[in-house]
Amino acid sequence: MEKCQERQHRIRAVVIGASAGGAKALSEIFSRLSSDFPAAILVVNHLHPHSKTMQMVDYLGHRCKLRMKAADDKETIKPGTIYLAPANYHLLVEADLSLSLTIDEKVNFSRPSIDVLFETAAEAYQDELIGIVLTGGSKDGAAGLKKISDFGGRVIVQDPKTAEAVIMPQSALRECEDAQVMSLARIGDFLRDAVQVEPLAP
């Protein structure tokens, strides 16, 4: 299989998984994206089941230029929007590029699970997807990142040396050997450069 960095495909969506230290990491990345960033961004950041999702939406929304919202069940994914998985719900991407929320069993002790989002997004977007694993203290996201790579998507892992919690990025790198390792600043710059503002081909 080709290395991720050698693939040249239009990117329609970005999926990001984070846990411990995730809010700070996400804000660093989002602050580098312009208001005309054309891809949708879907995020699972592990939250306590009783957390108020809107607090995270407000925190991140004040640190980026893109529209940010809590994901709603059955809504159609729109470009240039950041969707955050609500606390205690799995976030899935359907084949018609709509979102689903479920309260199915926890995966890797987590709900929302990064793997659930990544695996369903990989099937829906295939090679038009970028997957990113950030700081965290579990192995959630590793299997999902590998599936994104297997479907032809690009895969990125935060440099463990810069992560507040290293287990998640280290697990992702063990599972997905072709992942590119980047600092948070580099991830933001990479997204800005890799996801071009251009019309769809006829």
C-alpha positions as CSV (number, residue, x, y, z in Angstrom):
1,M,0.0,0.0,0.0
2,E,1.2,3.5,-0.8
3,K,2.4,5.7,2.0
4,C,-0.2,8.2,3.2
5,Q,1.9,11.2,2.3
6,E,2.2,10.1,-1.3
7,R,-1.6,10.0,-1.9
8,Q,-3.1,12.9,-3.7
9,H,-6.9,13.0,-3.2
10,R,-9.4,15.8,-2.6
11,I,-10.1,15.8,1.2
12,R,-13.8,16.1,2.1
13,A,-13.5,15.5,5.9
14,V,-11.1,15.4,8.8
15,V,-11.7,13.2,11.9
16,I,-9.8,13.9,15.1
17,G,-9.6,11.9,18.3
18,A,-8.3,13.2,21.6
19,S,-8.6,12.6,25.4
20,A,-6.5,13.9,28.2
21,G,-5.2,17.3,27.2
22,G,-7.5,17.3,24.2
23,A,-9.1,20.7,24.6
24,K,-5.8,22.5,24.5
25,A,-4.5,20.4,21.6
26,L,-7.6,21.0,19.6
27,S,-7.6,24.7,20.2
28,E,-4.0,24.9,18.9
29,I,-4.9,23.1,15.7
30,F,-8.2,25.0,15.1
31,S,-6.6,28.4,15.7
32,R,-4.5,27.9,12.5
33,L,-7.5,27.2,10.2
34,S,-9.1,30.0,8.2
35,S,-12.8,30.7,7.9
36,D,-12.9,29.3,4.4
37,F,-11.5,25.9,5.3
38,P,-13.7,23.7,3.1
39,A,-13.7,20.3,4.7
40,A,-16.0,19.1,7.6
41,I,-14.2,18.3,10.8
42,L,-15.6,15.7,13.2
43,V,-14.2,15.4,16.7
44,V,-14.4,12.9,19.5
45,N,-12.8,14.3,22.7
46,H,-13.4,11.9,25.6
47,L,-15.7,13.6,28.1
48,H,-17.1,12.6,31.4
49,P,-20.6,11.2,30.8
50,H,-22.1,14.1,32.7
51,S,-20.0,16.8,31.1
52,K,-21.8,19.7,29.4
53,T,-20.9,19.4,25.8
54,M,-21.7,23.1,25.1
55,Q,-19.0,24.2,27.4
56,M,-16.5,22.5,25.2
57,V,-18.2,23.9,22.1
58,D,-18.0,27.4,23.5
59,Y,-14.4,27.0,24.6
60,L,-13.2,25.8,21.2
61,G,-15.5,28.0,19.3
62,H,-13.9,31.1,20.7
63,R,-10.5,29.9,19.5
64,C,-11.3,29.2,15.9
65,K,-12.9,30.9,12.9
66,L,-15.0,28.0,11.8
67,R,-18.5,27.2,12.8
68,M,-18.5,24.8,15.7
69,K,-21.4,22.8,17.1
70,A,-22.4,19.7,19.0
71,A,-23.3,17.0,16.6
72,D,-27.0,16.2,16.2
73,D,-28.6,12.9,15.3
74,K,-29.5,12.6,11.6
75,E,-28.1,15.9,10.5
76,T,-26.3,16.2,7.1
77,I,-22.6,16.9,7.3
78,K,-21.7,20.3,5.9
79,P,-18.3,21.5,4.8
80,G,-16.5,24.2,6.9
81,T,-18.2,23.0,10.1
82,I,-16.6,21.4,13.2
83,Y,-18.9,18.8,14.8
84,L,-18.1,17.7,18.4
85,A,-19.5,14.3,19.7
86,P,-21.8,14.9,22.6
87,A,-20.9,13.5,26.0
88,N,-22.0,9.8,26.5
89,Y,-23.0,9.3,22.8
90,H,-21.1,7.5,20.0
91,L,-20.8,9.6,16.9
92,L,-21.1,7.7,13.5
93,V,-20.9,8.8,9.9
94,E,-23.5,7.1,7.7
95,A,-23.1,6.2,4.0
96,D,-25.2,9.2,2.9
97,L,-22.8,11.5,4.9
98,S,-25.2,12.2,7.7
99,L,-24.5,11.8,11.4
100,S,-25.9,9.3,13.9
101,L,-25.7,9.3,17.6
102,T,-26.0,6.1,19.6
103,I,-25.8,4.9,23.2
104,D,-24.4,1.5,22.3
105,E,-22.0,-0.2,24.6
106,K,-18.7,1.5,25.3
107,V,-15.7,0.8,23.0
108,N,-12.3,0.8,24.7
109,F,-14.1,1.9,27.8
110,S,-15.3,5.1,26.1
111,R,-18.5,6.6,24.8
112,P,-18.0,8.5,22.6
113,S,-15.4,6.2,21.1
114,I,-12.8,7.5,18.6
115,D,-12.6,4.1,16.9
116,V,-16.4,4.2,16.2
117,L,-16.1,7.6,14.5
118,F,-13.0,6.7,12.6
119,E,-14.2,3.4,11.3
120,T,-17.5,4.7,10.1
121,A,-15.9,7.7,8.5
122,A,-13.4,5.6,6.7
123,E,-16.1,3.6,5.1
124,A,-18.1,6.7,4.1
125,Y,-15.2,8.9,2.8
126,Q,-12.5,6.3,1.9
127,D,-9.6,8.2,0.4
128,E,-11.1,11.6,0.8
129,L,-10.5,11.6,4.6
130,I,-7.7,12.6,7.0
131,G,-7.6,10.9,10.4
132,I,-5.7,12.5,13.4
133,V,-5.0,11.0,16.8
134,L,-3.9,13.4,19.5
135,T,-3.0,13.3,23.2
136,G,-4.7,10.7,25.4
137,G,-4.3,8.0,28.0
138,S,-5.9,5.0,26.3
139,K,-5.6,3.0,23.1
140,D,-8.9,4.3,21.6
141,G,-8.3,5.5,18.0
142,A,-5.5,3.2,17.0
143,A,-7.7,0.6,15.3
144,G,-9.8,3.3,13.7
145,L,-6.8,5.1,12.3
146,K,-5.5,1.9,10.8
147,K,-8.9,1.5,9.0
148,I,-8.6,5.0,7.6
149,S,-5.2,4.1,6.2
150,D,-6.5,0.8,4.8
151,F,-9.3,2.7,2.9
152,G,-6.7,5.1,1.4
153,G,-7.0,8.0,3.7
154,R,-4.2,10.1,5.2
155,V,-3.3,9.4,8.8
156,I,-1.5,11.7,11.3
157,V,-0.5,11.3,14.9
158,Q,0.6,14.0,17.4
159,D,4.3,13.6,18.2
160,P,4.2,11.8,21.6
161,K,7.0,14.0,22.8
162,T,4.6,17.0,22.7
163,A,1.5,15.2,24.1
164,E,0.1,15.7,27.6
165,A,-0.7,12.0,27.7
166,V,1.4,9.7,25.5
167,I,-0.5,6.4,25.5
168,M,-3.0,7.3,22.7
169,P,-0.4,8.6,20.2
170,Q,2.0,5.7,21.0
171,S,-0.8,3.1,20.5
172,A,-1.8,4.7,17.2
173,L,1.8,4.7,15.9
174,R,2.2,1.0,16.8
175,E,-1.0,0.1,14.9
176,C,-0.5,2.4,11.9
177,E,3.1,2.4,10.8
178,D,2.5,4.8,7.9
179,A,1.2,7.6,10.0
180,Q,2.9,10.9,9.8
181,V,4.1,12.3,13.2
182,M,3.7,16.0,13.7
183,S,3.6,18.7,16.4
184,L,0.3,20.4,16.9
185,A,1.4,23.5,15.0
186,R,2.5,21.4,12.1
187,I,-0.8,19.5,12.1
188,G,-2.7,22.8,11.8
189,D,-0.4,24.0,9.0
190,F,-0.7,20.7,7.2
191,L,-4.5,20.8,7.2
192,R,-4.4,24.3,5.9
193,D,-2.2,23.3,3.0
194,A,-3.6,19.9,2.3
195,V,-7.3,20.8,2.2
196,Q,-7.6,23.2,-0.7
197,V,-10.4,25.5,-1.5
198,E,-11.5,24.4,-4.9
199,P,-14.7,23.5,-6.8
200,L,-15.8,19.9,-7.3
201,A,-14.8,18.4,-10.6
202,P,-17.8,18.1,-13.0
